[in-house]
Amino acid sequence: MVLGLILPSLIGFMFVMIAAYAGALRALEVYFDPEQNRIFLSDDYEPPDGQ
């Protein structure tokens, strides 16, 4: 009974945590890579280079 509640909750929690971790890694990769467009992380209104 209790396992029927805990197991799906644990699976859902792990899915959300893995997705958040992957999203954070992707955001850091885009932020530190000078070749990729990182306009969404900056606060200035100048267009990015090359566009």
C-alpha positions in Angstrom: 0.0 0.0 0.0 2.6 2.5 1.1 5.0 1.3 -1.6 2.3 2.0 -4.2 2.4 5.7 -3.2 6.1 6.1 -2.6 7.4 4.4 -5.7 5.5 6.5 -8.3 6.3 9.7 -6.3 10.0 8.8 -6.2 10.0 8.1 -10.0 8.4 11.4 -10.7 10.7 13.3 -8.4 13.8 11.7 -10.0 12.5 12.6 -13.4 12.0 16.2 -12.4 15.5 16.4 -10.8 17.2 14.9 -13.8 15.4 17.3 -16.1 16.4 20.3 -14.0 20.0 19.1 -13.9 20.1 18.6 -17.6 18.6 22.1 -18.1 21.1 23.7 -15.8 24.0 22.0 -17.7 22.6 23.2 -21.0 22.2 26.8 -19.8 25.8 26.8 -18.5 27.0 25.3 -21.8 25.3 28.0 -23.8 26.4 30.8 -21.4 30.1 29.9 -21.5 30.3 29.0 -25.3 31.2 32.2 -27.3 29.9 30.5 -30.5 26.3 30.1 -29.3 23.6 32.7 -29.0 23.3 33.6 -25.3 21.1 36.7 -25.7 18.5 35.2 -23.2 21.0 35.4 -20.4 22.2 38.9 -21.0 20.6 42.2 -19.9 21.7 44.4 -22.8 19.6 45.1 -25.9 22.2 44.9 -28.6 21.8 42.2 -31.3 24.3 39.3 -31.0 27.3 39.2 -33.4 26.8 37.6 -36.7 23.1 38.3 -37.1 
